[in-house]
Amino acid sequence: MAATASTVERRSIEFVPSSERHGGVTQQFTLWFGATLQITAVVDGALAVVFGAHALWAIIGLLLGNLFGGAVMALHSAQGPKLGLPQMISSRAQFGVIGAALPLVLVVLMYLGFASTGTVLSGQAINRILHVDAPWVGIVVFGLITFVVAAVGYRWIHGLGRIATVLGMLGFAWITLRIFTVYDGAHLLADATFGAVPFLLAIALGAGWQLTFGPYVADYSRYLPADTPARRTFTATFAGSVLGSMWAMTIGALLASIPHSSFLDNQVGFVGELAGGGLIALVIYLVIVSGKLTINTLNAYGGAMTMLTTVTGFSRRSVVRPALRLVFVFTFLALSVVIALAASADFLDNFKNFVLLLLMVFTPWSAINLVDFYLVSRERVDIPALYDPKGRYGAFDVPALVTYVIGILVQIPFLAQSMYTGPLTKMLGGADVSWIVGLVVPGAIFLVWGRATRRPPERTILPEGADDGVLAADAEEVRR
């Protein structure tokens, strides 16, 4: 077993053998539903309206973005049972054992950004529960709770996802009812006017939300039995993440559309007042904390795993002691708490730019990873070589790294940021389509370049002594 209900998880960056595989795909649904049905997704949905879209068109745009981004994210999830590895360790097959550190540094920054913004909102909810005004109290308390769950690891994380799913469904059902009874939600959706630029921004916000889960989603499916059908892993992850996200984002779009709404100035407080105040508000604040705790634990766990992947790429270690993982988890959370304490008051605008900037650096990574795994290497990986800079994948993979840099650069003319607007974006009236360019261009380049230069193994090669016969079979035979 990876960890009992009361012990710290043993595994970190290493391969998970079949004797420690357990669970079913339902866990993927509850984890991602509970992690995405939360207050930051509500803010993400509100942004689509804040920056010009009518509520109805914002919801449609967010749905399209979530469907597309969710499909990409779920394809990463399906890699977990097949490889039994953390997502960023498996990315060494594309970028090289040391070369993978380039995107890994950006991944850590992403985790820190989301953890910090989430901690700000969760801190507000905890302060209201405790009836204290000092912002640092809620932020520090939330950071400590996150550390406990992330430190124990995989089992507690999935257990928390199940709790957050139940609480989230009850809490968000009540908020939805209140929107339609107190503010006439149907009226908020009426008289919809269409604007192409804000509609495309809504799509980008929805897609960006899902795509940023890609670098760690397989961390939470890698303990599933190796013969778990890829289709089932994909479907459970996709459904949980898209349904949870869209429910929260729809509420956000509606709240931002309420005339003279104070939601934009006080997101957590407004939701509590909308719930009805008093004891009901207290329950809603607990729902907010449970949802944010789930996703923040994913960020902390994934952030620690990513830092370990970076460090061990240079040290050539393939196994990390649990105590060292705890040190990295604590370090990550301490940094996120410091950032949260220093957070800018201009939260909404900074969060929008943060999400869109992440799209710029992670869409090429997703494109290269998925094209290689499914189309070039065809799900065949030399797992021992992922820990050896002198092995099959080498220290640096030039085609992948060059393609990654190209994938970032080609997006610059299409960017729509407050600090910079690309020339082609101006020609498009301000619409941000950089994320589409960042997926298509590097994906096409690496498909051709990868097939011309890569020599994948005939079948997946396991670590010495591994007992996973099903993984040793040809990937074509394992595919469902």
Beta strands, then each sheet from edge to edge (+ up, - down):
end
